[in-house]
Every structure is written in C-alpha cells, then in structure tokens.
Amino acid sequence: MPRFITLTLRDGKPVDLNVDMIGSIGEPGEDGLTKVGHLTHNNGGFPIKETKAVILKKIKESKII
C-alpha cells in the first residue's frame, strides 16, 4: 500500500507524493527550494519549499493509507 506525504510547491500549492516513488532529495538551491526527484517526473523533480530535514521527518512519520 502506498504512503503519501504532502509538500509545498514553489507557488504555494500542495503536492502529494508517494514516498516509495521519491528517488532523491537535494539540498536547497540558490532559490531556497529543495529539489525532490520523483521516479515518474521527467524534468528534474519538484521544487519544494520544505527543507530536507522536514521532508525526511514527514517520510519517517508517514503511514500506509
């Protein structure tokens, strides 16, 4: 069963990501956004407002839905 976390895109909109499909989590870039690589996203990943530490915490706390 999938586990999803909700993160915040650059424009402030929420995005729900299946944690089992996250391929990478980068460090914040010059724009202050964290790049989350998703296995089905073909243009480099999602620019996310949350920090890497917050994303990892959300993944750890995620539950099967």
Number of C-alpha atoms within 10 A of each C-alpha: 7 12 16 19 17 16 20 15 16 15 9 10 10 13 13 11 18 15 19 13 15 16 13 11 19 14 13 16 10 7 9 14 19 23 21 22 19 20 14 10 13 9 8 11 19 21 21 24 20 18 17 18 11 12 20 14 11 16 19 11 10 16 12 7 7
